């Protein structure tokens, strides 16, 4: 991972990747700005979207959370994705990896919303 928390030329979200049997799903990742409703997928965190903890009595400094507007965008996209997964699950056999991925998405959102962390 690079200093900007991206993977440089090997970042499947920013650049097309050569076919790899193990990572064959990379071919299904859309390029940035093709899906107007899902632009949050390519958003890179900025200090403007980071709300610092303003408690002078706290022994910890530099902690904060994402702004409510960014969290709302992420929750909205997650809701759309999870509803699509529910439709897929009801119409076919469920791959073994799908349920843990759904739970990781849900847990990740809860952590982003409720846990104070550093910007990095």
GIMO-V197959 format. One record per residue. D_LAST is the distance of its C-alpha to the last C-alpha in Angstrom with 2 decimals. Layout:
d_last: (D_LAST,D_LAST)
This chain:
d_last: (12.67,12.20,9.71,9.07,8.38,12.06,15.17,17.28,20.93,20.53,18.38,20.96,19.41,19.93,22.98,26.15,26.41,29.66,31.27,30.43,32.33,29.56,27.01,29.70,27.59,25.59,28.67,28.30,24.86,25.73,24.73,22.51,24.49,27.42,26.80,26.58,26.07,22.98,20.92,17.88,17.70,16.74,14.55,11.35,8.99,9.93,9.83,13.29,12.45,10.21,12.89,12.38,14.66,17.72,19.69,21.09,22.64,19.47,18.87,15.10,13.37,9.95,9.90,10.42,11.08,11.59,14.86,18.07,19.04,16.13,16.68,20.35,19.93,18.10,20.79,23.47,22.55,22.24,25.61,27.20,26.03,27.14,30.46,31.05,30.47,32.98,35.51,35.03,35.45,38.60,40.14,39.58,38.90,35.37,33.53,32.44,28.77,28.62,28.67,25.74,23.63,24.67,23.75,20.28,19.75,21.14,19.20,15.84,16.79,17.98,14.82,12.73,15.51,16.35,13.69,11.81,8.24,5.46,3.79,0.00)
